[in-house]
Amino acid sequence: MAALQGMPGRYIPGGQCSTHMAGQGVRVVVSGGGTGGHIFPAIAVAESLQRIANAETLYIGGTSGMETQIVPREGLMYQAVTARKLRRVISLSTIGVVASLLRGYAQAKACLKAFRAQAVVGTGGYVAAATVLAGARLGLPVIILEGNAIAGRTNRLQARFARWICVAFQETLAQFPGGRAVQTGLPLRAGIVLPPEVNARQARCALPGLSPDRFTLLVLGGSQGARGINLRVLDAAPRLLQVGVQILHQTGRANEAEVRAIAQARGLEAQSGYVPLPFLEHNQISLALRAADLIVCRGGISTLSEVMVNGLPALIVPLPTAYADHQTHNARVLERAGAALLCPERDLTGESLTEMVLELRDAPHRRAQMAGAMRAMGRPHAADHVARLVLNTL
């Protein structure tokens, strides 16, 4: 973890919890790891707690996930504990995974004691499960977040320990009996929605490579990119660029080299209007969401929540391998509301994607209806809602 040294957040390696961590004010632990859909909501809740109550927050994450880089950079105190994903297929490696989870639980419990935590917020991932269980065993109030329309198996198991279960969709409420589920929306970072005085033209001017006056398609594959979407967008790009559509394409860092190689071979990067980026940072994503007329994206709840609060019509291409096909269920909720179109990856081609984009480009009234339906489902103040639920448990 040497790369973390010097970052504004205080990084504490696994197993090195210290009683010097604890302060005198409100102290809340947030925990989530593995994907942006778990990490960024936890950061958002921590920021709201700090702003509303001047709370001290400790983020407990894994020793090797994305959170090890993202969280300390945001200025939050970060504690690493052991966590490994439990596979659905039982094998010899399962013994090692269970041992790892038990170590993570013991480490999280020690850190909660050292920090003198007063509440725990879990946003998902196996490290959050260990932290939530440790908090519950210590008698602390626990709040968990479930963003997907179909609740994940970890959250269904953790729900028995939770004071509140915060969900994004109304459809999810009935999956948690006992009257403890509340629809808050998914917590989002401050600034994800630009002020209304910043229009689409101004946002495009702030993003290098975009023309202020062209119809703009934004492509997001989630925090880790989406190869299936990338390949179909590259197939559609020549025709779309030819008819005046510009494409802001987040490729994912792992897929950047492949996308650029294909784009170069097809002459896309030499054309005006194709802008590939490996990742849109926090200050860029709000501009991109305001600049776009239409988005192609996965069905992860973190991305969809950002799209909802920005009121952006969407073509949603769910990840085919997502657990319990939850991304398809998320997309169906938005499609039923008239806010999006569900586009299964197995049925999507470059040609069909081109047709859908151009059909919506030429139907501004329909896009406006979709945008209104999307915005009506957004919860821009979800982080504050969750933070106040936490504070009310103390």
N, C-alpha and C positions, 0 to 999 in steps of 0.2 A: 504493500500500500504506500510505497514511497511517493508515488505520484500525487498523493493527496496532501503531502506536506506543503505548508505555506498557503493553503487555501483559507478563505475567511472563516469557514465553518470549522469547528473543533472536532477532529477525528480521533476516536478512541478505539484502538484495535480490540478484537474479540478477547474476552477474558480479563480485561484490564479496567473493569468498573472501579470507580473511586468514590468515596464519600464526599470528596471535594466537588463532585458534580452537583450536589444539591444546593438549592438556594432557599430563600425565605418566602417567596410569593407562591402564586398558583403554579403548579408543576404538572404538566401533562406529557405523556409519552404518545407519540404517533408511530405507526409501524406499517410498512408495506414494501414489497419488493418484487423484482423480476421484470416488470414491464412498466411503461409510462402510465398505463391505466391504473396502476397501484401507487406509483411513486408521486405523481403530480397532485392527485387529490390529497394525499397525506401532507405534502408541502403546503397546499392551499389552506388546509385546516390549521396547521401550525401557524401560518402567517395571520390568519384571522384571530386565533387565540392571542397572539402577541399584540395585535392591534386593538382588540376589544378589551382585553383584561391585563395587558402587559404580562402575559403568562410566560413562564420559562418552559421551553419545549425541548424534548430529547427525541430524536428520530432513531429508532432501532431498525436496522436493515441487515442484509446479508453481507457476507465477506467478499463476494465477487460479482454481484449483480450490477445493473446500471446505476442503482442508487448510490453505490460507493463513489461514483464520480459526480453525480448530479447534486446530491443533497448537500455535501460540504461546500460546494461552489455557491450554493444559495445562502450560505451564512448560518446554517442550522447546525447545532451540535449533533454529531452522528456517532452512534455506537454500532459496531459490527458484531453479529452473533452468527453461529453456525446454522445453516439451513440448506437442505437439499430437497428437490422435488421427489415426491413419492409417486412412482409410476403405477399405472393401472394394472400392469402385468407383473405378477409376483415372480421374483427371480432371486438368485444369490445376492445380488446387489441390494435387495430390499433390506437385508440385515444392516448393512452400512448406512442406508438412508434413515432407518429408524433410530440407529445410534446417533446419527447426526442431528436428528430432530430433538432427541432427548438432551443432547449437549446444548442445542440452541435454547431449549426451554429453560435449562438450568442457568445458562448465561443471562437470558432475558430476565429471569426472576431476580438474579443478583443485581442486575442493573436497575430494575424497578425499585429495589430496596435502597440501593446507593443513592439514586436520584430522589428518593422519597416521593415517588410519583403519587398523584392523587386520582388520576384517571388514565385510561388507555383507549386509544382510538386505533382500530385495525382496518386497513383499507384493502387487504388482500395479499395473497402470496403465502408461502409456507413460513416465512419468517414472521409474518403477522400472526399466523396461527399459534406459533410458539409463544409470542409475546402476549396475545390475548389470553391464552390458557394460563400463563404465569400470572397475569394481572388478576384473573378470576380467582385463582388459588390464593392470592394474597388479599382477597376481599375488596378489590378496587372496582369501581364502576367501569364497565366496558361498553364502548360504542363501536359497532362495526358498520361498514359501508358495503352495500351490494348494488352495483350500478347496472347490472345486466337484467334483462327482462326475465330470464331464467336464472334463478339463484344458483351459485356455484356450490359444489359439494362441501368445500371447507367452511363457507359461511353457514350452510345449513347445519353443520355440526356445531359451529361456534355459537349459533343463535341462542342456545340454552343458557349461555353465560352472559348474554348481552342485556344491558339496561335498555338500549335503543338499537334498532336496526334501521339504518338510513338507506332508502332506496331511491332510484332515479325514476322508475316507471310505476304508474298506478297498478299495472298488471302484476307487479311483484309483491304487493302488499299481502295478498292472501297466502303466499308461500311461507309466511312466517306467522304462525298462530300466536295468540296471547296478547294481541293489541299493542305490541312493542315496536311494530314496524311503522315508520313514518316516511312520507314522500318528501324528501328534501331536494332531490336532484343530486348530481355528482358535483362535489366541490371543485371549483376551477380557480386557477391563479388570477390574481388581480391584474387587470389590463388586457385580458383576453378579448374584450370587446372595446374597440376604439371609441372615443367620443363621437356623437352623431355628426358633429361638424366636419369630421374627416370623411370625405366621400370616396367612392371607388376610384375615381380618376386620380385623386391625390395619393391614395395608397399605392396605386400602380407606379406613380412617379417615384415613390420611395423605394421601390424594389428594382434593382438593376436588371436590365434586359427586357423589361415590360414596356409596351407602348401604352400611353394613358387612355387611348380611345378604342382599343380592340376588345372584342368579346374574350373573356378570360376564363379558362378552365384550370382549376386547381386540382392537383392529384396528390393525395396523401395516402400513404400505406401504413400509417401508425408509426410508433416510435422506432420500430425495427425495420420498417420498409415492407414491401409486398411484391415479391418477384412476379406473381401471377398478374397483378395489375400493371406492373411495369411493362411486361412484354406486350400486353394488349394495347396499352397507351402508345407504345412505340410503333405498333402496327397501324394504329389510327392516326398518328401524328402527321404523316405526309399529306393526307387528304385534308385534315383539319387546318393545317398551316396554309395550305393552298387556297382555302376559302376564307381565310382571314381570322381564324381562331388562334389565340396565343395560349401556350401551355406552360404553367408553372408547375414543375414536376419534382416533388420530394421523392428521391429514389430510395432512401435508406442508406446508411453508410456502408453496410455490407454489400449492397447491390450497385454502388456508384460506378465501379470500374466496368461492370458488365453493361450497364445502361449507356455509359459514355462510349464504349466500344461499338455497340449497336448503332447508337445515334450518329457516330462519326462515319460508320460504314454506309449509312443511309443518307448522309449529307444533312442531317437535321440541325446539328450545331452550327452549321454555316448559314442556316436560314434565320431570318428575324422571327422571333416569336416563340422559339423553343428554349426554355430556361430550366435546365436540370440542376438541382441542389441536393447534396446528400442529406441534409437535415435542416429544418426551419427552426431556428432558436426561438425562445419565448418572445423576444421583441419583433421577430419576423412573422410569426404565425398570426398575430393579430392583424398585421398589415395584409398578409396573404388572404385571410378570411374576408377582409373588407374589399380587397381588390377583385375577388373572384365573382363571376356571375353564376358559376355552377361548380360543384365539386364531385370528383370521383374518389371514393374512400372505402376503407374497410368498415366493418360494423362494430368495432370496439367502442365501448361506452365513453371512453375518454375523448376520442375524436368526435363521436356523435354529439356529446354534450357541448363541445366547443362549436360545432356546426349549428346546434339548436339555438344557443344564445346569440349567435350571429345571424340567424335567420337566413341560412344559405340552402337553396334547393340542392338535393343530393342524388347521385347514382351510387348506391351502396353495393359493394362487392364483398360479401362476407368471406372470412377465412374458412375454407372448407374443412380444415382440421381442428377448428376451435372446439373446446370441450362442450359436449351436449348441444353442439351447433348453436351456441348462444348468440353468435353474431347475426345469424339468420333471424332468430327471434327478435333481436333488437331492431333489425331492419324492417321486419313486418309491422312492428308497432308504429314506426314512422310512416311506412307505406299506407297503412290503414288510415292514418291521420291526414293523408294527402300531402305529406311533406317530402317524400322521397320515392324513388323507384328501386325495388330490389332486383339486383342483377347477379344471379348465381354465376360463379366463375366458370363452371363447366359449360354454360351456355353462351358465355360472352366471347366475342371475337373482335378483332380490330374493326371489322366492317359494321357489326351491330353496335359497337360503342360509338363509332362515327355517326351512325344514323340517329341514335338517341341524343347525342350532343347537339347535332344540327337541328333536330326536331324541336328541342327545347330552346335553342338559340333563336329560332324563328317563331317562338310562341311566348313573347314577353308577359302576356296576361297570365298564362299558366305558370310561368316561373314566379310571378308575383304571388299567386295563390299558394304555391308550394313554400315560398319564403315566409309568408304569413303563418301558415300552419306549423312550420318548423319553429319559428320564433315563439309561437304560443306554447310550445312544449318546453322551451328553455327555462332554466332556473339560474339566473345570473348571480343570485345571492345565496347559493347553496352552501358555500363555505361558512358564511356567517351563521346560517341556520344550524349547521352541525356544531359549530363552535359554541353557540348558545345552549344547545342541548347538553353539551359536555359540561359547561359551566353550571348549568342548573342541577347537575348530579352531585356537585361538590357540597 
